[in-house]
């Protein structure tokens, strides 16, 4: 209980204050002060409105917890609210000079700053995170990813597996204590007994049958412990470069050669890749698949194979073979490896044609194997490919990402705030999260043009009909990643305003130009880079619509079915010629 004299003093002070507050002169002062504040606010609002009409869009914006409001809300807050404390709080987050910049201007500034960061990272090989800008959720740290992937694709010094049990994030960089040695030993034992490779997403039920085991076994086959062992045989093959062969056909041909290598117990070593013969591929990666994706075998095996090519004895003993040792039929329609039985005999029926699921067809073994082959060949992207994807994601999603980030943060990035220290969970765990994109996303590859000589070409309207079918079941779907070589398809996309379309900014075909002529008009670098970007973004999307008559769609579907997307299904606008 408080002392009596203290309570008495408070009572006296309160009564005196009440008397003063009730006096007429004081009431006049208070009312006058409040009226003055309100009139001043009204005057400022009117002046701001006049200024906005005079200076083309520079308007006074009000923010609540750092989130901008619309002009109507701003007017309501300023003219109707006499709470001086609240307005001061809002201005504390954004200084007065920033108050005159609308949300679009700040979004544009952040978008532009991120764009410079992407360009700098690609040119100088810097880490994307080395900046005081807000984290760009749609960008990937390509340098860090390449370093991580190289570690996950290389045997450790004692010849055992890469650290595949640590493939989420950067946890193999965690500083273990001496008390954790038993845990480390257990993890190494797990790797040697059957860890699965890190480039496979999802469970066995979310992929083609045996995908995780097959990918592990292919990697082991392509990365023998000792490449100098006389028992190790090789097949060395250039990528197809017949005029008119697209990237899809080249990958399909190399898938056949990988099947031959598996069947003959040879290590496949790829050589000249014409589509990488351009200035974008630097150094040893020029004219090589390794410009875009990790090599199909280890550097030691490549060196050993090319050294053996110089030895007559290696040719005579059959240690070395090349693509020309095999017929076109063996490469394109050869025997699918039976090392894992016949897992294609129980493929999930998730492909829809004309409203019906296809449970069986004559080429199920080829479909299963090409999916495994392309997944292995594209298992890890290089830093160059990662930078291409960053450019594409930023051009497509950067503005939305900037608005989202600004609306979620309380302070202005342009104030030059020092870069905050990262915590372990950010570097070691959250670093495994994939770049942000609008979700859910439907990918659509519309193949037309000269493909009409090989399959039934279907108009864009039919693709959109299938898109509407998907949307009936997933009403929150509104984004489409559109891949096509035809300008008319891009033009027709404007007829569907209730969808948001994203696509690469590249010159497209008009008329009946052949694909070979079209690619030649783009140049080798552009005609290779943009299809690969579209391909990889299609594999990441939630849904896919294509044409089974297209080898490109065939391979996209395979990558999705070995990337955790098999239960997303595949809607085709036509029936493939092999069904």
C-alpha positions in Angstrom: 0.0 0.0 0.0 1.3 3.5 -0.9 1.9 6.0 1.9 -1.1 8.2 2.7 0.7 11.5 2.1 1.7 10.5 -1.5 -1.9 9.6 -2.4 -3.2 12.8 -0.9 -0.6 14.8 -3.0 -1.7 13.0 -6.2 -5.4 13.7 -5.4 -4.7 17.4 -4.9 -2.6 17.7 -8.2 -5.4 15.9 -10.1 -8.1 18.1 -8.8 -6.1 21.2 -9.6 -5.4 20.0 -13.1 -9.1 19.3 -13.7 -9.9 22.8 -12.6 -7.4 24.3 -14.9 -8.5 22.2 -17.8 -12.2 23.2 -17.2 -11.4 26.8 -17.4 -12.8 28.7 -20.4 -9.5 30.3 -21.6 -7.8 26.9 -21.6 -10.6 25.3 -23.6 -10.4 28.1 -26.1 -6.7 27.5 -26.5 -7.0 23.7 -27.0 -9.8 24.0 -29.5 -7.9 26.6 -31.4 -4.8 24.5 -31.5 -6.6 21.5 -32.8 -8.5 23.5 -35.4 -5.2 25.0 -36.6 -3.6 21.6 -37.0 -6.6 20.3 -39.0 -6.7 23.4 -41.2 -3.0 23.2 -41.9 -3.3 19.5 -42.9 -6.2 20.4 -45.3 -4.1 23.1 -46.8 -1.1 20.8 -47.3 -3.3 18.1 -48.9 -4.8 20.6 -51.3 -1.3 22.0 -52.2 0.0 18.5 -52.8 -2.9 17.6 -55.0 -2.2 20.8 -57.1 1.5 19.9 -57.2 0.7 16.4 -58.5 -1.4 17.7 -61.3 1.3 20.3 -62.2 4.4 18.0 -62.1 3.1 14.8 -63.6 2.8 12.2 -60.9 5.0 13.3 -58.0 2.5 13.0 -55.2 2.6 13.0 -51.5 2.3 9.3 -50.4 1.5 8.1 -46.9 3.0 4.9 -45.5 1.9 2.7 -42.7 4.7 0.6 -41.3 6.7 1.2 -44.5 4.0 0.0 -46.9 2.7 2.5 -49.4 -1.0 3.2 -49.8 -3.0 4.4 -52.8 -3.5 8.1 -53.5 -7.1 7.9 -52.3 -5.9 6.4 -49.0 -3.1 9.0 -48.8 -5.6 11.8 -49.1 -7.9 10.2 -46.5 -5.1 9.8 -44.1 -3.7 13.3 -44.4 -6.9 15.3 -44.5 -8.9 13.3 -42.0 -6.3 12.3 -39.5 -5.2 14.8 -36.9 -3.1 12.3 -35.0 0.2 14.1 -35.2 2.0 11.2 -33.4 0.9 8.7 -36.1 2.0 11.0 -39.0 5.4 11.5 -37.4 5.8 7.7 -37.0 5.2 7.2 -40.7 7.7 9.9 -41.6 10.2 8.3 -39.3 10.4 5.3 -41.7 10.7 7.4 -44.8 12.4 10.8 -44.8 10.7 13.9 -46.2 12.5 13.8 -49.5 11.5 10.2 -50.0 7.9 11.0 -49.2 7.5 12.7 -52.5 8.5 9.6 -54.4 5.6 7.2 -55.2 5.8 3.4 -54.9 6.4 3.0 -58.6 9.5 5.2 -58.6 11.0 3.3 -55.7 10.1 -0.1 -57.3 11.8 1.1 -60.5 14.9 2.2 -58.6 15.2 -1.1 -56.8 14.5 -3.0 -60.0 17.2 -1.1 -61.8 19.7 -1.5 -59.0 19.1 -5.3 -59.0 19.6 -5.3 -62.8 23.0 -3.7 -62.3 23.8 -6.3 -59.7 22.9 -9.1 -62.1 25.1 -7.6 -64.8 28.0 -7.1 -62.5 27.7 -10.6 -61.1 27.8 -12.1 -64.6 30.7 -10.0 -65.8 32.9 -10.1 -62.6 31.8 -13.3 -61.0 30.8 -11.6 -57.7 28.4 -13.1 -55.2 24.9 -11.6 -55.6 24.5 -11.3 -51.9 27.5 -9.0 -51.6 25.5 -5.8 -51.6 23.6 -3.5 -49.1 20.5 -3.8 -51.3 17.6 -5.8 -50.0 17.9 -9.4 -50.9 16.5 -10.2 -54.4 14.3 -13.2 -53.9 14.1 -14.0 -57.6 17.9 -14.2 -58.1 20.4 -17.0 -57.4 23.9 -16.6 -56.1 25.5 -18.2 -59.2 29.0 -18.2 -57.9 28.0 -19.9 -54.6 25.8 -22.4 -56.5 28.7 -23.3 -58.8 31.0 -23.8 -55.9 28.5 -26.0 -54.1 27.7 -28.1 -57.2 31.3 -28.7 -57.9 31.8 -30.0 -54.4 28.7 -32.3 -54.8 30.0 -33.6 -58.2 33.5 -34.5 -57.0 34.7 -37.4 -55.0 36.5 -36.6 -51.7 40.2 -37.2 -51.3 39.9 -40.8 -50.1 37.8 -41.7 -53.1 34.5 -42.0 -51.4 31.2 -40.3 -52.4 30.7 -36.6 -52.5 28.9 -35.2 -49.5 25.5 -36.1 -50.8 23.8 -36.4 -47.4 24.5 -32.6 -47.0 22.9 -31.5 -50.3 20.4 -29.1 -48.7 22.0 -25.7 -48.3 25.6 -25.4 -47.2 25.6 -27.6 -44.2 28.8 -29.3 -45.0 30.5 -26.0 -44.1 29.0 -26.2 -40.6 31.8 -26.1 -37.9 31.4 -29.4 -36.1 32.7 -29.8 -32.6 34.6 -32.8 -31.3 31.4 -34.1 -29.7 29.9 -34.4 -33.2 32.5 -36.8 -34.6 30.3 -39.8 -34.1 27.5 -38.0 -36.0 29.9 -37.2 -38.8 31.1 -40.9 -39.0 27.5 -42.0 -39.2 26.8 -39.6 -42.1 29.8 -40.8 -44.0 28.6 -44.3 -43.5 25.2 -43.4 -44.8 26.8 -41.9 -48.0 28.8 -45.1 -48.8 25.8 -47.3 -48.2 23.4 -45.7 -50.5 23.0 -41.9 -50.5 21.1 -40.5 -53.4 22.3 -37.7 -55.6 21.3 -34.2 -54.8 19.9 -33.2 -58.2 16.8 -35.3 -57.7 13.8 -33.6 -56.1 11.0 -35.3 -54.4 10.4 -38.9 -53.4 10.2 -42.0 -55.6 6.5 -41.6 -55.9 7.0 -38.1 -57.4 9.4 -39.2 -60.1 9.7 -41.9 -62.8 10.3 -45.4 -61.3 13.9 -45.9 -59.8 15.0 -42.4 -60.8 17.1 -41.8 -57.6 18.9 -45.2 -57.9 19.4 -44.8 -61.7 20.9 -41.4 -61.3 23.2 -42.6 -58.6 24.3 -45.5 -60.8 24.9 -43.4 -63.9 27.1 -41.0 -61.9 29.1 -44.0 -60.5 29.5 -45.4 -64.0 30.7 -42.0 -65.4 33.0 -41.4 -62.4 35.2 -44.5 -61.9 37.6 -44.4 -59.0 40.7 -44.7 -61.3 40.3 -43.5 -64.8 43.9 -44.7 -65.6 42.9 -48.3 -64.9 43.5 -50.4 -68.0 40.0 -51.9 -67.6 38.3 -48.5 -68.1 37.0 -48.1 -71.6 35.7 -45.0 -73.3 33.4 -43.8 -76.1 34.3 -40.3 -77.3 31.5 -38.5 -79.2 31.0 -35.1 -80.7 27.5 -33.6 -80.5 25.4 -33.9 -83.6 25.9 -30.9 -86.0 23.8 -31.9 -89.0 22.1 -28.8 -90.4 18.6 -28.6 -89.2 19.2 -30.6 -86.0 17.8 -28.6 -83.0 19.1 -28.7 -79.5 16.4 -31.3 -78.6 17.6 -33.6 -81.4 21.2 -33.2 -80.2 20.3 -34.2 -76.6 18.2 -37.1 -77.9 21.2 -38.3 -79.9 23.6 -38.0 -76.9 21.0 -39.9 -74.8 21.4 -42.8 -77.3 25.2 -42.7 -77.0 24.9 -42.7 -73.2 22.7 -45.9 -73.5 25.4 -47.5 -75.6 28.1 -46.5 -73.0 26.0 -48.1 -70.2 25.4 -51.3 -72.2 29.1 -51.6 -73.3 30.4 -50.6 -69.9 32.2 -47.6 -71.3 32.6 -44.1 -70.0 30.9 -41.5 -72.3 33.1 -38.5 -73.0 31.6 -35.7 -75.1 33.7 -33.6 -77.3 32.9 -30.7 -79.7 29.5 -29.0 -79.1 28.9 -26.5 -81.9 26.2 -24.6 -80.0 28.8 -23.6 -77.4 31.2 -22.3 -80.1 30.6 -18.6 -79.4 32.1 -15.7 -77.4 29.8 -16.2 -74.4 31.6 -19.5 -73.6 35.0 -18.6 -72.3 38.3 -20.5 -72.0 38.1 -24.3 -72.0 34.3 -24.3 -71.9 34.1 -22.9 -75.4 32.7 -25.4 -77.8 32.0 -27.7 -74.9 28.8 -28.9 -73.1 30.5 -27.8 -69.9 29.8 -24.2 -70.9 26.2 -24.8 -69.9 26.1 -27.8 -67.7 28.6 -29.8 -65.6 30.7 -32.3 -67.7 29.4 -35.8 -68.1 32.5 -37.3 -66.5 35.4 -36.2 -64.3 38.3 -34.1 -65.7 40.6 -37.1 -65.0 38.6 -39.4 -67.2 38.4 -36.8 -70.0 42.2 -36.3 -69.9 42.7 -40.1 -69.9 40.3 -40.6 -72.8 41.9 -38.0 -75.0 45.4 -39.3 -74.2 44.3 -42.8 -75.2 43.0 -41.5 -78.6 46.6 -40.9 -79.5 47.6 -44.5 -78.9 47.2 -47.0 -81.7 47.0 -49.9 -79.2 44.0 -48.4 -77.5 42.1 -48.4 -80.8 43.2 -51.9 -81.7 42.0 -53.3 -78.3 38.7 -51.5 -78.4 39.5 -49.4 -75.4 38.5 -46.3 -77.4 35.5 -46.0 -79.7 33.9 -43.0 -81.3 30.4 -42.1 -82.6 31.3 -43.2 -86.1 31.7 -46.8 -84.8 27.9 -47.1 -84.4 25.0 -46.9 -86.9 22.3 -44.3 -86.7 19.8 -46.9 -85.7 22.0 -48.0 -82.8 22.2 -44.4 -81.6 18.6 -43.3 -82.2 16.7 -46.5 -81.7 19.2 -48.7 -79.8 18.6 -50.9 -76.9 17.5 -49.2 -73.7 19.8 -50.3 -70.8 18.3 -53.3 -68.9 20.6 -52.8 -65.8 17.6 -51.8 -63.7 15.1 -54.3 -65.2 12.1 -52.8 -67.0 10.9 -49.9 -64.8 9.1 -48.3 -67.8 6.6 -51.1 -67.6 4.9 -49.4 -64.7 5.2 -45.7 -65.6 2.5 -43.6 -63.9 -0.3 -42.7 -66.4 -0.2 -38.9 -66.0 -0.2 -37.8 -69.6 -3.5 -36.4 -70.9 -4.4 -36.4 -74.6 -8.0 -35.5 -75.6 -9.2 -35.8 -72.0 -7.9 -39.4 -71.5 -4.8 -40.6 -69.7 -2.3 -42.7 -71.7 -1.3 -45.8 -69.7 0.7 -47.6 -72.3 2.4 -47.0 -75.7 5.1 -48.6 -77.8 8.0 -46.3 -76.8 7.7 -46.4 -73.0 11.3 -47.6 -72.6 12.6 -44.8 -74.8 10.6 -42.2 -72.9 11.8 -43.5 -69.6 15.5 -43.7 -70.6 15.7 -40.3 -72.3 14.2 -38.7 -69.2 17.0 -40.4 -67.1 19.7 -39.4 -69.7 18.7 -35.7 -70.0 18.4 -35.4 -66.2 21.9 -36.7 -65.8 23.4 -34.5 -68.6 21.7 -31.4 -67.1 22.1 -32.3 -63.4 24.0 -29.2 -62.5 24.0 -25.8 -64.2 27.2 -23.9 -64.7 27.7 -20.3 -63.4 27.2 -19.1 -67.0 23.8 -20.8 -67.3 22.8 -19.6 -63.8 23.6 -16.0 -64.9 21.4 -16.5 -68.0 18.5 -17.6 -65.8 19.1 -14.6 -63.5 18.8 -12.2 -66.4 15.6 -13.9 -67.6 14.0 -14.0 -64.1 14.9 -10.4 -63.5 13.4 -9.3 -66.8 10.2 -11.3 -66.2 9.7 -11.2 -62.4 12.0 -8.4 -61.2 9.4 -5.7 -61.0 7.0 -7.8 -59.0 9.8 -8.9 -56.7 10.9 -5.3 -56.1 7.3 -4.3 -55.2 6.9 -7.3 -52.9 10.2 -6.6 -51.1 9.5 -2.9 -50.6 6.0 -3.6 -49.2 7.5 -6.0 -46.7 10.3 -3.7 -45.4 10.2 -0.8 -43.1 13.1 1.2 -44.3 14.3 2.6 -47.6 17.1 0.7 -49.2 18.5 3.9 -50.8 19.5 5.3 -47.4 22.8 3.5 -47.6 22.2 1.2 -44.6 25.2 -1.0 -43.8 24.9 -4.6 -44.8 23.6 -6.7 -41.9 25.5 -9.7 -40.7 24.1 -13.0 -41.8 23.2 -15.8 -39.4 24.1 -19.5 -39.8 20.6 -20.5 -40.8 20.6 -17.9 -43.6 23.9 -19.1 -45.0 23.7 -22.9 -44.3 20.0 -23.7 -44.5 18.0 -21.1 -46.3 20.6 -20.9 -49.1 19.0 -24.1 -50.6 15.8 -22.3 -51.4 15.2 -21.8 -55.1 14.7 -18.4 -56.6 11.2 -16.9 -56.3 8.8 -16.7 -59.1 5.0 -16.1 -59.3 3.3 -19.3 -58.1 1.6 -21.3 -59.4 3.1 -21.1 -62.8 2.0 -22.9 -66.0 4.6 -23.4 -68.7 3.5 -23.7 -72.3 5.7 -24.5 -75.3 3.8 -23.7 -78.5 5.6 -25.4 -81.4 4.4 -24.4 -84.9 6.2 -23.3 -88.1 8.1 -26.0 -90.1 7.2 -28.6 -87.5 4.0 -29.2 -89.5 6.0 -31.6 -91.7 6.5 -33.9 -88.7 3.4 -33.6 -86.6 -0.1 -32.1 -86.4 0.4 -28.4 -85.6 -2.3 -27.0 -83.3 -3.2 -23.3 -82.9 -2.6 -21.3 -79.8 -6.4 -21.4 -79.0 -6.2 -25.1 -78.3 -3.3 -24.6 -75.9 -5.3 -22.0 -74.0 -8.3 -24.3 -73.9 -6.1 -26.8 -72.0 -4.9 -23.9 -69.8 -8.5 -23.2 -68.9 -9.1 -26.8 -68.0 -6.2 -26.6 -65.5 -7.5 -23.4 -64.1 -10.9 -24.9 -63.3 -9.2 -27.2 -60.9 -6.7 -24.6 -59.6 -8.5 -21.3 -59.7 -5.5 -19.4 -58.2 -3.5 -20.2 -61.4 -3.0 -17.0 -63.4 0.6 -17.0 -64.6 1.9 -18.6 -67.9 5.5 -18.9 -69.0 5.2 -18.8 -72.8 7.8 -20.4 -75.0 7.4 -20.2 -78.7 9.3 -19.3 -81.9 6.3 -17.6 -83.5 5.5 -13.9 -83.1 1.8 -14.5 -83.9 1.5 -16.6 -80.7 2.9 -13.8 -78.6 0.5 -11.4 -80.3 -2.5 -13.7 -79.7 -1.6 -13.9 -76.0 -3.0 -10.4 -75.6 -6.5 -11.8 -76.3 -6.4 -13.4 -72.9 -6.2 -10.4 -70.4 -7.2 -12.6 -67.5 -3.9 -14.4 -67.7 -0.4 -13.0 -67.1 2.1 -14.1 -69.7 5.9 -14.1 -69.3 8.3 -14.7 -72.1 11.8 -13.9 -73.2 12.5 -10.8 -75.2 13.8 -12.2 -78.5 13.0 -11.7 -82.1 10.6 -14.4 -83.3 9.5 -15.9 -86.6 6.9 -14.6 -88.9 5.6 -16.6 -91.8 6.8 -20.1 -92.7 10.6 -19.7 -92.1 12.4 -22.9 -91.3 13.9 -23.4 -87.8 17.4 -23.6 -89.2 17.0 -20.2 -91.1 15.4 -18.7 -88.0 18.2 -19.8 -85.7 20.8 -18.5 -88.2 19.2 -15.1 -88.1 19.5 -14.9 -84.3 23.1 -16.0 -84.3 24.6 -19.0 -82.5 24.8 -17.5 -79.0 21.2 -16.2 -78.8 19.7 -19.2 -80.6 21.3 -21.4 -77.9 20.9 -19.4 -74.8 17.3 -18.4 -74.9 15.9 -21.9 -75.7 17.9 -23.4 -72.8 16.5 -20.7 -70.5 13.0 -21.5 -71.6 13.6 -25.2 -71.2 14.9 -24.9 -67.6 12.1 -22.5 -66.6 9.6 -24.9 -68.0 11.0 -27.7 -65.9 10.5 -25.6 -62.8 6.9 -24.6 -63.5 4.0 -26.2 -61.7 2.1 -27.3 -64.8 3.1 -28.0 -68.4 1.2 -27.9 -71.7 3.0 -29.0 -74.9 2.9 -31.2 -78.0 4.2 -34.8 -77.7 5.1 -34.7 -81.3 7.9 -32.2 -80.4 11.2 -33.6 -79.2 11.7 -30.5 -77.2 8.4 -31.0 -75.3 9.3 -34.7 -75.0 12.5 -33.8 -73.2 10.9 -31.1 -71.0 8.4 -33.7 -69.9 11.3 -36.1 -69.1 13.1 -33.5 -67.0 9.9 -32.8 -65.1 9.3 -36.5 -64.5 12.7 -36.8 -62.9 12.5 -33.5 -61.0 9.6 -34.2 -58.7 6.8 -33.1 -61.1 5.4 -36.4 -62.4 2.2 -35.9 -60.4 1.6 -32.5 -61.9 0.7 -34.2 -65.1 1.2 -33.3 -68.7 -1.5 -32.0 -71.1 -0.7 -32.5 -74.8 -2.4 -30.8 -77.7 -1.7 -33.7 -80.1 -0.9 -37.3 -80.2 2.7 -38.1 -80.8 3.6 -40.0 -84.0 5.0 -42.9 -81.9 1.9 -43.6 -79.9 
